[in-house]
């Protein structure tokens, strides 16, 4: 049950929506080649990248102690799934981004 919309939000009642999830990515020349998703802590099978459809870079909040530096990839996998991943270049980690 949702609270009345005029009720002021409570900080402890908030939760992020569509948070990025960590994934394992094998790369060749810094390009993703294979991806392993994790579901509830269990590692799934490796999926080959059939095609890199789009690549873009985001550099933001440069004034903060930890700026945002990400390279996004829109990919088609071997099972015809379309996914968006990003590589956090500051932390050197890969994430699945859901919309």
N, C-alpha and C positions, 0 to 999 in steps of 0.2 A: 504494500500500500504506500502510495506516495503522499508526503505531507502536503498540506495546503500550499499553493504556489506563493502566497503572500507571507509564508513563514520564512524568517531569516535563515539562511543556510548555516549549518554547523560544520566547523572544520573537521571534526572527527567523522562526519557522515559522508565526506567526499571520497571519491575514488577515481583514479585516472581511467579514461576510456581509450581503448586502442593503443595501449602502451607498446613500444617496440619490444620484441622478444629476441634474446640472444640466439644465434645460429652458428654452426660451424661452417666455414667456407674454405675450400681449397682453391688457391689461385694459381694462375700462370701469368707472369708479367703484370701482376697487380689486378688482373681481371678474374672475376669469379668463374670457376669451371665446374665445381661440384658443391652441393649444399646438403647439409644434414640438419634436419629439424629435430627439436626436442619437444616431446609432449608429456607433460607431467613428470619431468625429470628423466624420462626414458629416451634414449637416442634412437631415432628412426633410421631408415635406409638412406644411402647416398643418392642424390638426384643429380643427374648431369644437366648442365646448362646447354640447351639447344641453341638459344639465340639471346644476345643482348639487344634489347629493343630500344633502350634509351639510357643515357647517362647524363647526370647533372650534378653540380657541386653547390653546396651551401656553406658559406662562411659568414657567421653572424656573432653578435655579442662579443666582439673583439676586445671590448673594454673590461670584461669580467676576468677574474682570475683563471677560469677555465672557459675559453671561448668555444663556440660550436664550429666544428670543421667536419663536414660529412660529404661523402661521395655516394650518391644514390644510383641504383641500377634497377631498371625495369627489365625483368627477365622472363623468357619462356623456358620452362623446364622440360625434361624428357617425357613427362606425363601430360604435356600440354597445359600445365598450370601456369598462370601469369602471377608473378610475385614481384614485390618491390623490396629490395634490400638496401641497407646503407652501411658503409664502412665509416666508423667514427675514427678519424685519423688521429685525434688527440689521445684516445684510449687504446687505439689499435684493436678494435673489436668490431664484429659484424652483428647486425640486427635485422630481423624481419619487421617491416613496417606494414601494418594493416590499416585499411581505411574504413 
